[in-house]
Amino acid sequence: MFISEWEIVLRLILSVILGGVIGYERERHNRPAGFRTHILVCAGSALLMMVSAYGFAGHAGPDYHPDPGRIAAGVVTGIGFIGAGTILQQRGSIRGLTTAATIWVVSGVGLAVGIGFYLGSVVTTALALISLLTLRRVERSLFYRRRLKRLVVRAVDQPGLLGRIGLILGEALVNIRKSELSTPEQQDENGKEMVNIEFLVEVPDKLDHKKLCSNLYEVEGVNEIYWEGDPVPGEGHPEGYL
C-alpha cells in the first residue's frame, strides 16, 4: 500500500484544521489544553496512522501485510496519559474532564484522517463542536434541579463563623447536605488562623448565586469564596478572588 506525497500533505493539513477547530473552542474557555495542544494531538495521530498503514510498505518484503491497528491502539493508550494531565482537583471540585474527553476525540479524528476516513473525521468534529457549544445549556436546563453544588468558604477562624454562614444559606433557601471544616492552617497578614469550610448544598431553581456570594462576603472574616471550584470575586478583593 502506497500513498502519494500530496495525499500525505493533505491529510496532515486537514488534521491540523480539525484539531484546531476544537482546540480553539477550548482555548476560548481558558482550559488547560487549548489550541496548540489539540492541533499537535490531531496531527500527531494522523502521522502515526499513516506511518503504521503506509510507512513500512517500501521497506518490507512482498509478503508484508501492515497492521494499522497496532500503532492506533498505542496512540489511544498514550493519549490517555495526556488527558489525565488536564484533569485538576481544585477546592473539592474536579475540573478538566471535558477537555480530557476532547483530547481523546481529537486523537480519534487524527487517526481517521490518517487512514483516509475523511467523512467520519469531519462529522465527528462537527458533533464535538455541537456538544461543546450547545449541550452545556441543555445540560443545565435538564439537570439543574438534581445537581448538588460545592461551595467553599475560606475565612478567619472565629467563634460563630459556621452559624453565620449557615444563616445566610438558609435565608437563600439553600439546603446544606454536608459541611466539612478543615483544621486551622496558615495565618493571614494579621496573624490570625484561616480555615476552609466546604459545603455540599442543594440549591433552589432560581438561586442568584452572585447575590448569595455577595452576602457571604459581608460576613466578618470571610476572605475567599469558591463556587463549583471557581473563585468568586467580591468587593474589596481586587485580585479576583481575595
Buried (B, 14 or more C-beta within 10 A) or exposed (E): EEBEEEEBEBBBEBBBBBBBBBBBBBBEEEBBBBBEBBBBBBBBBBBBBBBBBBBEEEEEEEEEEBEBEEBBEEBBEBBBEBBEBBBEEBBBBEBBEBBBBBBBBBBBBBBBBBBBBBEBBBEBBEEBBEBBEEEEEEEEEEEEEEEEBBBBBBBBBEEEBBEBBBEBBEEBEBEBEEBEEEEEEEEEEEEEEBBBBBBBBBBEEEBEBEEBBBBBBEBEBBBBBBBBBEBBBBEEBEEEBE
